[in-house]
Amino acid sequence: MIEPNPKADLLRYLQEGRDALLWKLDGLSEYDIRRPLTRTGTNLLGLVKHVASVELGYFGDTFGRPFFDDEPPSWWYTEDAEPNSDMWASADESREDIVGLYHQAWEHSNTTIATLTLDAIGHVPWWPEERREVTLHHIMVRVISDTQRHAGHADIVRELIDGSVGYLQGKDSMPPGDQAWWESHRSRLERVARELGNR
């Protein structure tokens, strides 16, 4: 009989999202991991930086375990932070810096998760007063959702860069098909879209 372990289940899905996001950086140049590929500037390294900050805020500050000492970085969620500064890496922030920060965030988050029970109460300082009180369970679900959402963004950005696709390394979850099959498939979708769009 399988014993239920909700915390382990949640942590597994969180880790899958983390791993998927970092995998999307593999083999890319400095330019490609930073280049904005949407109108709003979505880029791979920025997604990693953002999700690292999400973990540090929700699993750190929310439960009285701040990651940064008295002086957080200028892009941290402070009143004078530049808008969207957590969504891109500046010239003085290297790939190693951002990925290293994300790994440190994992350790910090995992310690919070291991230490507290799922019904442990925290307070999200940047939420409205009436909704600030949360459980660790609530925060785990929220951070998993956010991480997986941004891993999906990274899927699309990476495909736009070099055509690489897949859910996780060694587990792409894609139907079989060579380049010709995919071109035919895409053409079919375009044809249907045009036909219906012209009605």
HELIX and SHEET records of a PDB file:
HELIX    1   1 PRO A    6  TRP A   23  1                                  18    
HELIX    2   2 GLU A   30  ARG A   34  1                                   5    
HELIX    3   3 LEU A   44  PHE A   59  1                                  16    
HELIX    4   4 ASP A   61  PHE A   63  5                                   3    
HELIX    5   5 SER A   85  MET A   87  5                                   3    
HELIX    6   6 ARG A   95  THR A  115  1                                  21    
HELIX    7   7 GLU A  129  ARG A  131  5                                   3    
HELIX    8   8 LEU A  136  ASP A  162  1                                  27    
HELIX    9   9 GLN A  179  GLY A  197  1                                  19    
SHEET    1   A 2 ILE A 121  HIS A 123  0                                        
SHEET    2   A 2 GLU A 133  THR A 135 -1                                        
END                                                                             
